[in-house]
Amino acid sequence: MTLFVQMTTWAEFAGTRLAQAAVDEKQAETDLDRLRAIAAVKARTEKSVTAQKAAAAADPDVLAAVDTYNATYASRKLLDALYTGLTAKAAVVSRELTRRVGRHDRESRAQRWNT
């Protein structure tokens, strides 16, 4: 039972961290979109739409925001994998506890009739 409590506690912790990572990722995405829009406005003097997009994409602020977004995305994905693994392991421990408790009841009933 102690192991089950530990597993569920770690899963809860990972779930909380995963939620925070999702919020951070959304904020980074919003920041990136805002900086792309600002860079696109700055690049409106370019002659073609392709050149405008290229200039906006090459903006140093946009490049830094892309790096930040990619880091927050990677962090969320790793935490998602950790959370999924922890919840699966907690489910395995839960099933094992249920199996053992159920077996104990059958064994005690069988011994009661053997006396």
N, C-alpha and C positions, 0 to 999 in steps of 0.2 A: 504494500500500500504506500510505503514511503517513496518508492521509486515512481509510482503513478503520480503522486503529489508533486514530486520534483519535475517530472516530465510536463505536467500540465502547467506548472509555474513557469518553466522555461518557454513553453509554447505561448503562454500569455505575454511574457516579456517580448518574445520575438514578434508577436502580433502587434504589440504597441509600437515597437521600433519600425515595423513594416508600415503601419499607418502614418507614422511621422515621415518615413522615406517617401511615401506616396504624396504627402502634402508638399515636401521639399521638391519633388520632381515636378509637380504641377506649378509651383512658384517659379522654378527654373524655366519651364516651358513658357509661362506667361512673360517672363523677363526677356526670353529669346525672341518671342513674337513682337514684343514692343520694340526691342532694339533693331530687329529686321525692318520694321515699319519706319523707324526713324532713319535708318541707313538708306532705305528706298527713297525717302523724301529727299535726302541729301544728294542722291545720285540721279535726280530727275533731269539734270542737264545733259546726261549722256544721250547719244544720238539714237540708240535703239533700246528696245525693251531688254534684249539679251545683255547688252552692255550695262544697263541699269541694275539688273539682277546680279551680274558678276561683280559690279562695284559694291553693291550692298552686301553680298556674301563675303567680300574681302575686307570689309570694315573690321578693324581690330576689336571693337566692342562686341560685334556679332560673333567673331571667332572665339573670344573669351566666353561669351554666353553659351556657345555651342559646346565648348569644353565642359562648362559647369553643368549643362543639361545632361551631357553624356555621362558624367560622373554620378549625378543623382539617379539617372536611369539605371546604371550598373549597380549602384548601391541598393536600389529597390528590388532589382531582379535577384541579387544575391540573398537579400533578406527574405524574399518570397520563397526561394528554394529552402532556406533554413527553416522558415515557419512551416512549410509543407512537410518537411522531413520530421520536424518535432511533433507535429500533430499526428502524423502517421505512426510514429513510435509510441506516442501516448495511447493511441488506439490499440496497438499491439499489446501493450502492458494491460490495458483495460480488459481486453479479451482474455488474456492469461489469468487475470484476477477472477474474472467471471467463471472461467473454466475450473480453476482451483476451488473456488467457493462452492460451485455446483458439485464437484467431486466429493468434497468434504461432507456435504449433506447426504449424498448417496452412501458413502462409507459408514457414517454414523447410523443411518437407518438399517443398513445391512448388519451391523454389529449388534444392534438392539434386538434383532430377531434371532441372532445366533446364540444368545445367552440362555 
